[in-house]
Amino acid sequence: MQIEILGAESLGVRGLSCVVRTKDRKVVIDPGVALGFNRHGLMPHPVQVIASERTRRLIEEALKDATDIVISHYHGDHMPLVDANPYQLSVARIADLCVCPRFWAKGINDISYYQAKRAKALVKSLGRILPNAEGMKDGPLTFSSPVPHGELDSHGGSLMMTRVEDHGEVFVHASDIQMLNDEAIKQILAWQPNVVLASGPPVYLSSLTSQGREDALHRTLHLAQRVNTLILDHHLMRSKKGEQWLDHASSLAGHNIVCAADFMGVHRNLLEAERVAWYQKLPVSEEWHKRYARGEIDVISEWSDKVAQVRIR
């Protein structure tokens, strides 16, 4: 089994997209990407836009010969969108790549009106059905019944987890569970995985209480003791506090808890946490964002050298 994480906060974008290759399947899970549209009163910095562009291209490349596409839930950082903003993945960019792969999607019975609307728009745009895969099994793939998106009864809706097995190895994609509910942890453990990729707790939010953090840490350590590698990213890595939380949890668990960048063997790139700092290093005008949205700027060619020079300093 080969696991490649395409996009996550420690890789510079919002999302939890990955590719899992088995003997005869290539599974793309949560092919979406986003950037916080307005954070600290600032639009995404071009350094973030570069990361977004690169992640979108990785997803497009992965979809070219994918056998399966999984959508865990219908948030804009986990799926292609019909009405994507300039920093998300548009359905128009990947529609031709989604004709052959099988789709496995979360059902729309227990989600918000807006999520259901996105799901229906995706169906219409692709011209094909997104079958409800909850509780199903197909070859090496197994899908969970709905589990809470974050805390139980938090009005966050639900999501679908994915299990992939190949030659005795088991990988679980647990999306936005955020280590905030016991139901998801119980199901993951029942699947007996070697590697788990999940969202860690959103410690950057003031709404997460100290008790919530303690409970999330307890669940994290409980899970980490029973798997070889626990990859926590997404909500957790949107702040430096989250990075500190991750490293503390990993030290307690024997260092088998890592972020997506660690797992992929690349430098951590927490751009969501560094937005203000990047604006201070390389100021950007509001007009720049308007020009980018109109497709007038090739951000990679225009900004890569500037970003590299700042990092070298």
N, C-alpha and C positions, 0 to 999 in steps of 0.2 A: 504494500500500500504506500502511495505517495501523497503527502498532504502539502499543499501550497496555499498560504494565506495571501490573498490579493490586496485586501484593504482593511484597515483598522486604525484606531486612533494612534497607536504607537508607530504606525506607518504613514501618518500624516493626514488621514481622512476619517470621516465618520462612516462606520459600517462594520461588517463582520463577514466579508465575502471570502470564499475559499474554493479550491478545487481539490477533489479527492479522486485519485486514480487507483482502480483495482485491476485485476487481470483483464477484464473485458468491459469495464465501465469507466467513464469519465464524468464525474458528478460535479456540477457547479452549484454551489449553495449560496443563496442570498446575493444574486448579482445586482447589487445596488451600491451607490456611493453618494455621499453628501458632505457638505460643510455647514457649520453653524451659520445661518444666513446673516444674522446680526448678533454679535457677541461683544459685550463691553462697549456697545455703541459703534462697533466697527464691522464693516463688511469683510469677507475673507481676504486675507493678504495674498498677493500674487504667489508667494512661496507655497501657500496652501492650494492655490489654483493649479500650480504645476503638479502637485501631488495628486490632486483630483483628476487632472487630465491623464496622468500616467496610470492611475488605477482604472479609469474607464477603458483605456487601451488594453490593459491586462485582462479585464473582464471580456472585452470584445474578442481578444485572441483566444481566451479559454473557451468561449462559446462556439468557436468555429468547428470544433470536432467533438463537442460535448455529446454524451449519450443521454444525460439526464440533467434537468434544471429543477432546483428545489427553492421554494419561497416559504420561509418560516412564518412570515406575517407581512402585513401591508403597510409598513412605514417606509418613508422615502429614502432611507439609507440602506434598505434591504431588498429593494426591488427596482426595476426600471419603471419610469413614470411617463405617462402620456403628456402631462403638463409640467415636465421637469424644469427647474430653474437652471441657470447657466452652470451651476456647480454640481448638478446631479446627473444621473445617467438617463438619457431620453430613450424611450422605446424606439423612436425613429432610427436611432443609431444601431440598434441590434435586432430589429424585427426580422430581417432576412436570415439571421443566424439562429432563430428560434423555431424554424419550420420543422426540422427533423427530431430534435431531442424530445424525450418524454418529459412532461411537466408533472411535478408533485407539489401540491400547494396546500396551504392551510385553508380550512373551510371558512365561510363568511357568516356563520350563524351567531357567533358570540363576540363579534368585534364592533367597533364604532361605525357610525354611518359613513364617516370619511374614509376609513379603511376599506369598507365594502365598496364604496364608490370607486376607489382606486383599482380594486380588484376587477370590477365590472368594466372599467375603462381599459384595463390591460387586456381583458378577454376580447373586447371589441376591436382594439387596435391590432392584436395579433391574429385575429380571425380564427381562434381555436379555443377549446374549452380548457380550463384549469381544474382538473379533477381534485376533489377533496381527498387528500392522502392520509388524513388523521387516522391512526390505528392500523394502517396498511403495511404490508410487507411485500417486497418484490426482489427476489434474488438476494444480493448483499445489502439491500436497503430496507430499513425498518423506520417507521414514522410513529411518533408518540401521539397519544390523545392530547387535546389542548392542555397546556400548563400556563400558570399565570405569567404575564409580562410584568416582572418585578414583584412587588408585594401582593399578597392575596387580598382581594377586595379593594384594590387601590384605584379601580376604574381604568387600569392600564390595558385591559383586554387580555388576550391570551395569544400564545404562539405555539408552533409545532417544532419539536426537536427531531433530529435525524441521526440514525445510527447506521454506520457503514462497516461491514465486516469483510475481511479478506485474509485468507490463510492464517486464521487464528488471531489476527489483529483486529481491534475494534476501535473505531473513532466515533465520537459523538459531537455533533454541532448543537449547542444549547442556546444559541442566539441571546435574547435579551432577558434571561432569567435573573440576572443581576445579583445572584446569590441571596435573593431576598424572600424565597419561599421554599418550604420543605418538600412540596409535591414534586417539583422538578428534580431536586437532589435525589429523592427516593427512586424516581424512574431512571435517572442516569446510573445509579448504583446497581439497579436491577439488570441493566444492560451489560455490566462488567466491562467497561472500556479500558483501553490502555492509554488513550489520549482523548482529552476533552478540550473543546474550544467554546468559551462562553463569555458573556459580558460579566464584568465585575461590578461591584456596587457603585452607584453614582455619588462618591464622597464629595464631589464639588457642589452638590445641592444642599442648601440649608434645610430642606425638608426631610433629609435623612437624619434621623435622630442618633444620638450616641448609642442607644440600645440597638437600633437598627444596624449600626456599624458592627457592634459586638456580635450580634446574631449572624451577620454576613461573614464575619471572620470565623466563627464557629463552624458554619456550613462549609466554608472554603477549606478549612483544615481537615474536617471530616471527610470531604471528598478527596483532598490531596493525598490522604493516607491510603487511599484505595485505588489510585491510578498511578501510572508511571509518570505522566506529564499532564499538568493542568495549565492550560493557556487561558489567562484572564486578560481581557482588553475592553475595548468599546467604551461604555460609560465610565469605567474606572479610570481610563487613561486620558480623560479630558482636563486633567489638572495635575500639577506637581504633587499635590497632596495624595492623589490617587496613585501616582508612581511610588511615593513613599509607603503607602498602604500595601501595595503589591510586594515591594521588597521586604517589608516587615513580615508579611504573611509567608513569603517564600523562605525566609530565615527560620521561621518557626516550624515549617513543614519539611525542612531538609533540602530546600532549594530545588524542588521539583515544580514550583509554580513560576511561570514565566509569562511575558507578554508576547504579542504576535511578532514583534521585531526580534526579540530574543530567540524565539523558535525558528525564525527564518534566517538567523545569523547575520542580521544587519543592525546598524546603529539605530537606537531609539529616536524617533522623530515626532515628538509630541507638539505638533503645530497648533492644535486647538488651545493648548495650555500656554502657547507662546505668542498668541496673536498680537497682544499689546506690545510686546518686546520687538516683534518684527516691524510694526508700524513705526516704532521709535528708530530702528536701524535704517529702514528704507521706507520713508513716507510715500503714501499713495493717495491720489486725488479721487474724489467721487466720480469725476469725469472718466477716469480710467475704467471703472467698473461698468459704466454705460457703454463705453467703446468695446469692452470685452463681451458684454451681453449681445452687442450687435454683430459680433464675429469679426471685428476689425483688428484684433490683436492675436498674434501667435505667442502666447504667454511663455512657452518653453524657450523659444529662440530669443525672446526679448529679455527674460528675467533670469535664466539659468546662470549666466556669468556673474550677474550682480549678486545673486544669492551665494554663489560659490566664493566670491571675494569676501563677503561679510563673514562667512563661516571660517575662512582661512584666518582672518584677523582674530 
